């Protein structure tokens, strides 16, 4: 079993910053691909950022240069540093873990960006 617990959501003004954290249970964290997703109206959850077990990263085009995903394999944590937040970034952000046999989701962290 893998369980994900998120923290760090909140409300900021346009241009502000937030950092989301995701704590992963179990002893297989180093083998997991980790990502952050958010719902899109009329669509399923979209990938915001992901990081491989080896540290390679991918980002949604609209967040490139503003968001940074990172992981700490010793602490079994994954982070999403969000800078220069915009109103369209307002969403519930879900932490995700993926392996060849298992997918797990966090409970969601609300991020609200206002003028």
C-alpha positions as a Markdown table, in Angstrom:
| # | Residue | x | y | z |
|---|---|---|---|---|
| 1 | Unk | 0.0 | 0.0 | 0.0 |
| 2 | Unk | 1.0 | 3.6 | -0.7 |
| 3 | Unk | -0.7 | 6.5 | 1.0 |
| 4 | Unk | -0.2 | 10.2 | 0.1 |
| 5 | Unk | -0.8 | 13.1 | 2.5 |
| 6 | Unk | -0.8 | 16.6 | 1.1 |
| 7 | Unk | -0.2 | 19.9 | 2.8 |
| 8 | Unk | 0.6 | 23.5 | 2.0 |
| 9 | Unk | -2.5 | 24.8 | 0.2 |
| 10 | Unk | -3.9 | 28.2 | 0.8 |
| 11 | Unk | -4.9 | 31.5 | -0.7 |
| 12 | Unk | -2.6 | 34.1 | -2.3 |
| 13 | Unk | -2.9 | 37.1 | -4.6 |
| 14 | Unk | -1.8 | 37.1 | -8.2 |
| 15 | Unk | 1.9 | 37.0 | -8.4 |
| 16 | Unk | 2.3 | 35.2 | -5.1 |
| 17 | Unk | 3.9 | 31.9 | -4.2 |
| 18 | Unk | 2.9 | 28.7 | -2.5 |
| 19 | Unk | 4.7 | 25.4 | -1.9 |
| 20 | Unk | 2.7 | 22.1 | -1.8 |
| 21 | Unk | 4.1 | 19.1 | 0.0 |
| 22 | Unk | 3.2 | 15.4 | -0.3 |
| 23 | Unk | 4.3 | 12.8 | 2.2 |
| 24 | Unk | 4.4 | 9.2 | 0.9 |
| 25 | Unk | 4.1 | 6.2 | 3.1 |
| 26 | Unk | 5.9 | 2.9 | 2.6 |
| 27 | Unk | 9.4 | 1.9 | 1.6 |
| 28 | Unk | 9.0 | 2.0 | -2.2 |
| 29 | Unk | 9.1 | 5.8 | -2.7 |
| 30 | Unk | 12.4 | 5.7 | -4.7 |
| 31 | Unk | 10.7 | 3.5 | -7.3 |
| 32 | Unk | 7.7 | 5.7 | -7.8 |
| 33 | Unk | 7.0 | 8.3 | -10.4 |
| 34 | Unk | 5.5 | 11.3 | -8.6 |
| 35 | Unk | 3.3 | 14.0 | -10.0 |
| 36 | Unk | 0.9 | 16.8 | -9.3 |
| 37 | Unk | -2.5 | 17.0 | -11.1 |
| 38 | Unk | -5.4 | 19.4 | -11.1 |
| 39 | Unk | -9.0 | 19.1 | -12.4 |
| 40 | Unk | -10.0 | 21.0 | -15.6 |
| 41 | Unk | -13.6 | 21.9 | -16.2 |
| 42 | Unk | -15.1 | 19.5 | -18.7 |
| 43 | Unk | -12.0 | 17.3 | -18.6 |
| 44 | Unk | -10.3 | 14.8 | -16.4 |
| 45 | Unk | -7.3 | 15.8 | -14.2 |
| 46 | Unk | -4.4 | 17.3 | -16.1 |
| 47 | Unk | -0.8 | 16.8 | -15.4 |
| 48 | Unk | 0.8 | 19.8 | -13.9 |
| 49 | Unk | 4.3 | 18.4 | -13.1 |
| 50 | Unk | 5.9 | 15.1 | -12.7 |
| 51 | Unk | 9.3 | 13.8 | -11.5 |
| 52 | Unk | 10.7 | 10.3 | -12.2 |
| 53 | Unk | 12.5 | 8.1 | -9.8 |
| 54 | Unk | 15.8 | 9.4 | -11.2 |
| 55 | Unk | 14.8 | 13.0 | -10.9 |
| 56 | Unk | 13.8 | 13.8 | -14.5 |
| 57 | Unk | 11.0 | 16.3 | -14.7 |
| 58 | Unk | 8.1 | 17.3 | -17.1 |
| 59 | Unk | 5.7 | 20.2 | -16.8 |
| 60 | Unk | 2.5 | 21.4 | -18.4 |
| 61 | Unk | 3.4 | 24.2 | -20.8 |
| 62 | Unk | 1.5 | 26.9 | -19.0 |
| 63 | Unk | 3.5 | 26.4 | -15.7 |
| 64 | Unk | 7.0 | 26.1 | -17.2 |
| 65 | Unk | 9.3 | 28.6 | -15.6 |
| 66 | Unk | 6.9 | 29.2 | -12.7 |
| 67 | Unk | 6.5 | 25.8 | -11.0 |
| 68 | Unk | 9.2 | 23.5 | -9.8 |
| 69 | Unk | 8.7 | 19.9 | -8.8 |
| 70 | Unk | 11.3 | 18.2 | -6.6 |
| 71 | Unk | 11.6 | 15.1 | -4.4 |
| 72 | Unk | 13.5 | 14.1 | -1.3 |
| 73 | Unk | 14.0 | 10.4 | -1.4 |
| 74 | Unk | 15.3 | 10.2 | 2.2 |
| 75 | Unk | 12.3 | 12.0 | 3.6 |
| 76 | Unk | 9.9 | 10.4 | 1.1 |
| 77 | Unk | 8.5 | 13.8 | 0.2 |
| 78 | Unk | 7.6 | 15.5 | -3.1 |
| 79 | Unk | 7.1 | 19.2 | -3.4 |
| 80 | Unk | 5.6 | 21.6 | -5.8 |
| 81 | Unk | 7.0 | 25.2 | -5.6 |
| 82 | Unk | 4.6 | 27.5 | -7.3 |
| 83 | Unk | 5.7 | 31.0 | -8.2 |
| 84 | Unk | 4.0 | 33.9 | -10.0 |
| 85 | Unk | 0.6 | 32.3 | -9.4 |
| 86 | Unk | -2.2 | 33.4 | -11.7 |
| 87 | Unk | -6.0 | 33.2 | -11.3 |
| 88 | Unk | -6.1 | 30.3 | -13.7 |
| 89 | Unk | -4.0 | 28.3 | -11.4 |
| 90 | Unk | -6.8 | 28.2 | -8.9 |
| 91 | Unk | -7.7 | 24.5 | -8.4 |
| 92 | Unk | -7.5 | 21.5 | -6.1 |
| 93 | Unk | -4.0 | 20.0 | -6.6 |
| 94 | Unk | -3.7 | 16.2 | -6.2 |
| 95 | Unk | -0.5 | 14.4 | -5.5 |
| 96 | Unk | -0.1 | 11.2 | -7.4 |
| 97 | Unk | 2.2 | 8.2 | -7.3 |
| 98 | Unk | 2.6 | 5.8 | -10.1 |
| 99 | Unk | 4.4 | 2.5 | -10.6 |
| 100 | Unk | 3.9 | -0.4 | -13.0 |
| 101 | Unk | 1.4 | -2.0 | -10.7 |
| 102 | Unk | -0.1 | 0.8 | -8.5 |
| 103 | Unk | -1.6 | 4.3 | -8.7 |
| 104 | Unk | -2.3 | 6.3 | -5.6 |
| 105 | Unk | -3.8 | 9.8 | -5.0 |
| 106 | Unk | -3.6 | 12.3 | -2.2 |
| 107 | Unk | -6.6 | 13.9 | -0.7 |
| 108 | Unk | -6.1 | 17.2 | -2.6 |
| 109 | Unk | -4.9 | 20.6 | -1.6 |
| 110 | Unk | -6.9 | 23.8 | -2.4 |
| 111 | Unk | -5.0 | 26.6 | -4.1 |
| 112 | Unk | -6.9 | 29.8 | -4.5 |
| 113 | Unk | -5.4 | 32.8 | -6.4 |
| 114 | Unk | -7.2 | 36.1 | -6.4 |
| 115 | Unk | -6.5 | 39.7 | -7.5 |
